[in-house]
Amino acid sequence: MRVATIMSIVVVGSWLTVALLSPFVVGEVNAINLERLFSGPSSSAIFGFDDLGRDIGPRILRGATVSCTVAFFVVTISVVIGTTFGIFIAWYGGLVDLIGVRVMDVFLAFPGILLAIALAAVLGPGVENVLIALSIVSWVGFARLSRAQTLSIKHRDHVTVAQALGTPVFTICRRHILPLIVAPIIVEATFAIAAVIIAEAGLSFLGLGVQPPTPSWGAMIKEGTRYLLIAPHMALGPGLALFSIVIAINALGDRLRDSLQIKRGAFQN
């Protein structure tokens, strides 16, 4: 295993642990201390203090919970809806497949982040509306992938035999199609997690996501940009956190994709 892969696993595992434990371990993150306004990093506060004298370190840890929670629910919802939709239209084909593809084309006609911004603006700010907006945008990728994979599998011998034996369609899809397409879906989900984390930070940066005083990396970066000349550490801390987890997840996704291609090639040989 490469050193980069090990480092990526450590980084992602550390952030997931922080996301799970921070609500129970980290104390009050919104306490205002006027004596510490814009104080820089020190031994007692690694990332310094913000414009209200709040310790940035604990707020970054609590922000990990928000980002990871949003990513988990959005990707889970998108995988379920997108995979089900893609398998359904590919299995029945014909007019059903044509209508389904046109529906996906409508969503793909708009850049994903712009559509998410528009939906979040219509629904209003808040975590729940961010989940809805990002889920509406994210399911299409899984639908396209599962449709393409199903089309390449549905005419294989074991599927044809199952149909000839009168096996229900749901059972065929669950036992004979889904297990064969789950690997590429997992790879797609890995990249989707990183994309959702960035999207959530972007919406929060624009004021359409998590609202203050709840810590969010995007909102913290936005606050930090107002004081870059006098307190650059306000944006540096959450920026590094966002950068580290996204790079690590993408690196793991690349490694996972390469390993699956190697295994698939070995099997074919």
ChimeraX attribute file (.defattr): number of C-alpha atoms within 10 A of each C-alpha:
attribute: neighborCount
match mode: 1-to-1
recipient: residues
	/A:1	6
	/A:2	8
	/A:3	8
	/A:4	13
	/A:5	18
	/A:6	13
	/A:7	14
	/A:8	21
	/A:9	16
	/A:10	13
	/A:11	18
	/A:12	19
	/A:13	14
	/A:14	13
	/A:15	19
	/A:16	17
	/A:17	13
	/A:18	20
	/A:19	20
	/A:20	16
	/A:21	14
	/A:22	19
	/A:23	13
	/A:24	9
	/A:25	12
	/A:26	14
	/A:27	12
	/A:28	13
	/A:29	18
	/A:30	17
	/A:31	11
	/A:32	16
	/A:33	14
	/A:34	11
	/A:35	9
	/A:36	16
	/A:37	17
	/A:38	21
	/A:39	20
	/A:40	17
	/A:41	17
	/A:42	10
	/A:43	7
	/A:44	9
	/A:45	15
	/A:46	15
	/A:47	23
	/A:48	23
	/A:49	24
	/A:50	25
	/A:51	19
	/A:52	15
	/A:53	18
	/A:54	23
	/A:55	28
	/A:56	25
	/A:57	20
	/A:58	21
	/A:59	25
	/A:60	25
	/A:61	24
	/A:62	27
	/A:63	27
	/A:64	27
	/A:65	22
	/A:66	21
	/A:67	25
	/A:68	22
	/A:69	17
	/A:70	22
	/A:71	24
	/A:72	17
	/A:73	16
	/A:74	25
	/A:75	27
	/A:76	16
	/A:77	19
	/A:78	24
	/A:79	25
	/A:80	13
	/A:81	18
	/A:82	25
	/A:83	25
	/A:84	17
	/A:85	21
	/A:86	27
	/A:87	26
	/A:88	21
	/A:89	22
	/A:90	25
	/A:91	20
	/A:92	11
	/A:93	15
	/A:94	10
	/A:95	10
	/A:96	13
	/A:97	19
	/A:98	12
	/A:99	13
	/A:100	19
	/A:101	18
	/A:102	11
	/A:103	12
	/A:104	16
	/A:105	13
	/A:106	10
	/A:107	16
	/A:108	14
	/A:109	9
	/A:110	12
	/A:111	10
	/A:112	17
	/A:113	20
	/A:114	11
	/A:115	18
	/A:116	25
	/A:117	20
	/A:118	14
	/A:119	19
	/A:120	24
	/A:121	18
	/A:122	12
	/A:123	15
	/A:124	15
	/A:125	18
	/A:126	17
	/A:127	19
	/A:128	14
	/A:129	19
	/A:130	27
	/A:131	23
	/A:132	17
	/A:133	23
	/A:134	28
	/A:135	24
	/A:136	20
	/A:137	22
	/A:138	25
	/A:139	25
	/A:140	26
	/A:141	21
	/A:142	26
	/A:143	28
	/A:144	21
	/A:145	18
	/A:146	28
	/A:147	27
	/A:148	15
	/A:149	21
	/A:150	23
	/A:151	17
	/A:152	12
	/A:153	19
	/A:154	18
	/A:155	12
	/A:156	12
	/A:157	10
	/A:158	14
	/A:159	18
	/A:160	12
	/A:161	12
	/A:162	16
	/A:163	13
	/A:164	9
	/A:165	9
	/A:166	9
	/A:167	12
	/A:168	10
	/A:169	14
	/A:170	10
	/A:171	12
	/A:172	18
	/A:173	19
	/A:174	11
	/A:175	13
	/A:176	17
	/A:177	23
	/A:178	20
	/A:179	10
	/A:180	15
	/A:181	19
	/A:182	14
	/A:183	14
	/A:184	18
	/A:185	19
	/A:186	16
	/A:187	19
	/A:188	18
	/A:189	21
	/A:190	20
	/A:191	18
	/A:192	25
	/A:193	24
	/A:194	22
	/A:195	19
	/A:196	25
	/A:197	24
	/A:198	21
	/A:199	22
	/A:200	30
	/A:201	27
	/A:202	20
	/A:203	23
	/A:204	26
	/A:205	20
	/A:206	15
	/A:207	19
	/A:208	26
	/A:209	27
	/A:210	26
	/A:211	15
	/A:212	13
	/A:213	11
	/A:214	14
	/A:215	24
	/A:216	27
	/A:217	31
	/A:218	28
	/A:219	27
	/A:220	27
	/A:221	22
	/A:222	20
	/A:223	16
	/A:224	23
	/A:225	15
	/A:226	14
	/A:227	16
	/A:228	13
	/A:229	9
	/A:230	12
	/A:231	20
	/A:232	16
	/A:233	25
	/A:234	29
	/A:235	24
	/A:236	17
	/A:237	23
	/A:238	27
	/A:239	18
	/A:240	13
	/A:241	16
	/A:242	22
	/A:243	12
	/A:244	15
	/A:245	23
	/A:246	22
	/A:247	15
	/A:248	22
	/A:249	22
	/A:250	19
	/A:251	19
	/A:252	22
	/A:253	22
	/A:254	16
	/A:255	17
	/A:256	18
	/A:257	17
	/A:258	13
	/A:259	12
	/A:260	15
	/A:261	13
	/A:262	12
	/A:263	11
	/A:264	11
	/A:265	10
	/A:266	9
	/A:267	8
	/A:268	7
	/A:269	6
